[in-house]
Amino acid sequence: MRSLALTPLFSATALFAALTGCATPQYQNHVRLIPPTDAQGLACVHDCDVQKNLCQTHCQTRYQACLKEIEPKVEASYTDALKHYENELEQYAAALRHYELQMRFDWLNSYPYRHPYGWYTRMMPTLPPPYLEPVMPTRESVRAQLQASSCKADCGCLPAEDSCFVGCGGQRKVELLCIENCPPEK
C-alpha cells in the first residue's frame, strides 16, 4: 500500500530529473572583424586602433583619478553605514523579541480539540521570523558601492572603434556560437 502512495511522487521526481538532465544549449555572440583589403583602408584601420588605445588610456587615467577622489569619502560613508546598521539591528532585535513572545503565547493557547479521528493538540507551526537579520557593512563593500555609483570604468571605446572600423571599409560580423550543451552537428 505504501509503495502505491510513493508512485506519483517517484514519477514526478523522475520526470523532473529527466527534464533538468537535458539542459538546453547555451549560445554566445562572437564578433569577427574582417579588415579591408586595400592599403588606404588598412591605414585607416590602424588609425582607428590608435584612437581606441588613446581612448582606453584616457579612460583608465580618469578611472584611477576617480578612485583616488572617492577614497576620503569611504570613511565617512562607512561610518554612516555603521550607524544605519546599528539602527536596523535594534529594530531587528525588537521585532525578534516580539515574534518570540507571540510564539510563546501561541504555545500557551494551544488546547486539545476533538477531531473526527481522535484528540489532537492545536499547534501552530514554528516558522522562522519573516524578516532577515541585517548584514554588517564592511569598508570594502562601501568602497565598491561608491566606485559603482561614482566611477565609470567603461568609456565606450570599443563601440567607437567598431564604427570607425566599418567606416574604413572593414566588416563586422556577429555570429552566434554554441558554448555549452551543444547539439550534435549534422
Secondary structure, DSSP 8 states (H G I E B T S, - for coil): -HHHHHHHHHHHHHHHHHHHHS---EEEEEEEEE--SSHHHHHHHHHHHHHHHHHHHHHHHHHHHHHHHHHHHHHHHHHHHHHHHHHHHHHHHHHHHHHHHHHHHHHHT--EEEETTEEEE--------SS-------HHHHHHHHHHHH--S--SHHHHHHHHHHHTT-EEEEEEEEEES-----
